[in-house]
Every structure is written in C-alpha cells, then in structure tokens.
C-alpha cells in the first residue's frame, strides 16, 4: 500500500501471504476471492490522478501464473475491493 493522506514512507512494509500457511478457511477464502475477481484476466485499471489516494500493488502467484496489478482508490470493481480488504485483514496482527 502506498499513498493516502497519512502516508509515512518509513512505516510501509510489503505484506506477503502464503495461502498454504494460513488457517484453511482464510486460505480458501483468499483463493475464492482471487477467482471471483478474475485477477489473472482482469483488465488493468486506468491510472488515477487522485491526490492522496492509496495505491495497492498486488502480486499474486498461484504456482501456474504470476501477475502484478496496481490499483488506486477508489477501486471500481467490487471483487477487487473485497480481495484487497481480505488481504489487509489477514495482515493485521
């Protein structure tokens, strides 16, 4: 995650999740959300020029394919919003 009104560069850290290392229900939910969002085939989002908007760089590797998308708020696609929310939730202590 990058940007936003209260963005502090020193506090930004990448979050890496391994679905196989998560509790089974969390891993299954993330896989389901990736599929629902059609992550590997979704059209890239148009760049946003919104001031102080958060940008998420999302890289997903399912062992067969790997793709990176940059998504800037507001994220129009509800499935991608749900995926980001679930990833953020998994990253909270």
C-alpha positions in Angstrom: 0.0 0.0 0.0 1.3 3.4 -0.9 -0.1 6.9 -0.5 -3.1 8.2 1.3 -3.5 11.3 3.5 -1.4 10.0 6.4 1.2 8.0 4.4 4.5 7.6 6.2 7.1 6.0 3.9 9.1 4.5 6.8 6.0 2.6 8.0 5.2 1.0 4.7 6.1 -2.7 4.6 5.3 -5.3 2.0 2.9 -8.0 3.1 3.5 -11.5 1.9 0.8 -14.1 2.4 1.1 -17.9 1.7 -2.4 -19.3 1.5 -1.0 -22.7 2.4 0.4 -21.3 5.7 -2.8 -19.6 6.6 -5.6 -21.2 8.5 -7.5 -23.4 6.0 -10.6 -21.2 5.9 -8.6 -18.0 5.3 -6.5 -19.6 2.6 -9.7 -20.9 0.9 -11.4 -17.5 1.1 -8.4 -15.7 -0.5 -8.3 -18.2 -3.3 -12.0 -17.8 -3.8 -11.7 -14.0 -3.9 -8.8 -14.2 -6.4 -11.0 -16.3 -8.7 -14.1 -14.1 -8.2 -12.0 -11.0 -9.1 -10.7 -12.8 -12.2 -7.4 -11.4 -11.1 -5.3 -13.1 -13.8 -7.5 -11.9 -16.7 -8.9 -8.6 -15.4 -8.2 -5.6 -17.5 -5.6 -3.3 -15.9 -7.2 -0.4 -14.0 -6.9 3.1 -15.6 -4.4 5.2 -13.8 -5.9 7.5 -11.2 -4.7 11.1 -10.7 -6.5 11.5 -7.4 -4.5 13.4 -4.9 -3.6 11.5 -1.7 -5.3 8.3 -3.0 -4.0 4.9 -1.7 -2.4 2.7 -4.3 -2.2 -1.1 -3.8 0.4 -3.1 -5.7 -0.9 -6.7 -5.7 1.2 -9.6 -6.9 -0.3 -13.0 -7.0 1.5 -16.2 -7.9 -0.7 -19.3 -7.9 2.2 -21.6 -9.0 1.0 -21.6 -12.6 0.9 -17.9 -13.3 2.0 -14.7 -11.7 0.6 -11.2 -12.2 1.0 -7.8 -10.7 -1.7 -5.2 -10.7 -1.6 -1.6 -9.3 -5.0 -0.5 -8.0 -5.7 3.1 -6.9 -8.7 4.0 -4.7 -11.5 4.3 -5.4 -11.4 0.8 -6.8 -14.4 0.4 -9.1 -14.5 -3.4 -9.2 -16.3 -4.7 -6.1 -14.5 -8.1 -6.3 -11.1 -6.5 -6.3 -12.1 -4.3 -3.4 -13.2 -7.4 -1.5 -9.8 -9.1 -2.3 -7.8 -6.2 -1.0 -9.9 -6.0 2.1 -9.4 -9.7 2.8 -5.6 -9.4 2.3 -5.4 -6.4 4.6 -7.4 -8.3 7.2 -5.0 -11.3 7.0 -2.1 -8.9 7.5 -3.4 -7.4 10.8 -2.0 -8.8 14.0 
